[in-house]
């Protein structure tokens, strides 16, 4: 056998031996410790793990956690409800997301007004929600309603039926974004006074 063929044969044999050893080591190793070992499990209901439109159907407070360090408007209702609007932020996809907090300032349990859910038939299937909130752009003379997904569910917090005394519940609602030259809108929540908020 020539040196060239002998060298090729040795290389092939060596390669086969390395592959065989790798397979044997893998088989003998078993689990040997998962890559996720030692890592903390993801927290259920975190904003990063909750797809928009799914969590709200389960009656959660929505995937958006408001930045409570800012307050654009404080809206006080006659029954004891107080709604703080924290942010109104434009998204890259042409949406405007409003976040806030609903607080019961009275000494008794309050029932969320059915008007908050809106009167449209296609959103009543969702149950209690904030689909009745609208934004009014006085500059463009346009009114904006809470967006719906492909199944007709409103892109807002759902499942809020009662609020205990002193309890605060986070909320959000997503709307089509007004034109870029619109910097302020009036937020209109049924059964609550109108307030003007800044868009960022």
C-alpha positions in Angstrom: 0.0 0.0 0.0 1.4 3.4 -0.9 2.1 6.1 1.7 -0.8 8.2 0.3 -3.4 5.4 0.7 -1.9 4.4 4.1 -2.3 8.0 5.4 -5.9 8.2 4.2 -6.8 4.9 5.8 -5.3 6.1 9.1 -7.2 9.3 9.0 -10.5 7.5 8.4 -9.9 5.1 11.2 -9.0 7.9 13.6 -12.1 9.8 12.6 -14.3 6.8 13.2 -12.7 6.2 16.7 -13.4 9.8 17.7 -17.0 9.6 16.6 -17.4 6.3 18.5 -15.9 7.7 21.7 -18.2 10.8 21.4 -21.3 8.7 21.1 -20.2 6.5 24.0 -19.5 9.4 26.3 -22.9 11.0 25.5 -24.7 7.8 26.2 -22.9 7.2 29.5 -23.3 10.8 30.6 -27.1 10.7 31.0 -28.6 14.0 32.1 -25.4 15.1 33.7 -27.1 18.3 34.7 -29.6 20.3 32.6 -28.5 23.6 31.0 -31.3 25.2 33.0 -30.1 23.7 36.3 -29.5 26.5 38.8 -31.5 29.0 37.0 -34.6 30.5 38.6 -37.9 29.6 36.9 -39.6 32.4 35.1 -42.3 34.1 37.1 -45.8 33.4 35.9 -47.7 36.4 34.7 -44.6 38.5 34.1 -44.9 41.1 31.3 -42.3 39.3 29.2 -44.2 36.0 29.2 -47.7 37.2 28.7 -48.8 37.5 25.1 -51.1 40.5 24.4 -54.8 39.5 24.2 -54.5 36.2 26.0 -53.9 37.2 29.6 -56.8 39.7 29.4 -59.3 37.0 28.5 -58.4 35.1 31.7 -59.5 38.1 33.8 -56.0 39.2 34.7 -55.0 42.9 34.9 -53.3 42.8 31.6 -49.7 42.3 30.4 -48.7 46.0 30.8 -47.5 47.1 34.2 -47.9 50.9 34.5 -45.0 53.2 35.4 -46.6 54.7 38.4 -43.8 57.2 38.9 -45.6 59.6 36.6 -49.3 60.8 36.6 -50.8 62.5 33.6 -54.2 62.9 35.1 -56.2 62.1 38.3 -59.9 61.4 37.6 -62.2 61.3 40.6 -65.6 59.8 40.2 -68.7 60.5 42.3 -69.0 57.0 43.7 -65.4 56.7 45.1 -63.5 55.4 42.1 -60.3 57.2 41.4 -58.5 56.6 38.1 -54.9 57.7 37.7 -53.5 57.8 34.1 -49.8 57.2 34.2 -48.6 57.0 30.6 -49.8 57.5 27.0 -47.1 56.1 24.8 -46.9 55.7 21.0 -45.8 52.3 19.9 -43.8 51.7 16.7 -46.7 49.8 15.2 -48.9 52.9 15.1 -50.6 52.2 18.4 -51.1 54.3 21.5 -51.0 52.5 24.8 -52.5 54.1 27.9 -51.7 52.7 31.3 -53.2 53.6 34.7 -54.5 52.5 38.0 -58.1 52.2 39.3 -58.4 52.8 43.1 -61.4 52.5 45.4 -61.1 55.5 47.8 -64.4 54.7 49.5 -64.9 52.6 52.7 -67.1 50.1 50.9 -66.6 47.7 48.0 -67.4 49.2 44.7 -68.8 47.5 41.6 -67.3 48.5 38.2 -69.9 50.3 36.1 -71.1 48.2 33.1 -70.6 51.3 31.0 -66.8 50.8 31.3 -67.2 47.7 29.1 -68.8 49.6 26.3 -72.1 48.9 24.6 -71.0 47.1 21.5 -72.3 43.6 21.0 -68.9 42.2 19.8 -67.1 43.2 23.0 -69.8 42.1 25.5 -68.6 38.5 25.0 -65.4 39.5 26.7 -67.2 40.4 29.9 -66.2 43.3 32.2 -63.5 45.4 30.5 -62.4 49.0 29.8 -63.5 48.8 26.1 -65.8 51.7 26.7 -62.9 54.2 27.1 -62.4 56.6 24.2 -59.9 59.2 23.2 -60.9 62.5 21.6 -58.4 64.3 19.4 -59.8 67.9 19.4 -57.2 69.1 16.9 -58.2 66.5 14.2 -61.8 66.3 15.5 -61.5 62.5 15.7 -62.6 59.9 18.3 -60.5 56.8 18.9 -61.9 53.5 20.3 -60.1 50.7 22.1 -58.6 48.3 19.5 -60.0 44.7 19.0 -58.0 41.6 18.1 -59.0 39.3 15.2 -61.5 37.5 17.5 -63.2 40.7 18.6 -61.6 40.9 22.0 -60.7 44.4 23.1 -57.1 45.1 23.8 -57.6 46.3 27.3 -57.7 45.1 30.8 -60.7 42.7 31.5 -62.2 40.9 34.5 -62.5 43.9 36.8 -65.9 43.5 38.5 -65.4 44.7 42.0 -62.7 46.8 43.8 -62.2 46.5 47.6 -61.9 49.5 49.8 -58.4 51.0 49.4 -57.5 48.5 46.6 -55.7 49.6 43.5 -55.8 47.7 40.2 -53.6 48.3 37.2 -55.2 48.8 33.9 -54.2 49.4 30.3 -56.0 50.2 27.0 -54.6 50.3 23.4 -55.8 52.6 20.7 -54.9 53.6 17.2 -52.2 56.4 17.5 -53.3 59.9 16.5 -51.2 61.8 14.0 -47.7 62.8 15.1 -48.7 66.5 15.4 -51.3 65.6 18.1 -49.6 65.9 21.5 -52.8 65.9 23.7 -56.0 64.0 23.8 -59.0 63.9 26.0 -59.6 60.6 27.7 -63.3 59.8 28.3 -64.1 57.0 30.7 -67.8 56.4 31.1 -69.3 57.6 34.5 -66.1 59.6 35.1 -65.1 63.3 34.3 -63.1 64.0 31.1 -59.4 64.6 31.5 -56.7 65.8 29.1 -53.5 63.8 28.9 -50.1 64.3 27.2 -48.9 61.8 24.6 -45.3 60.8 24.7 
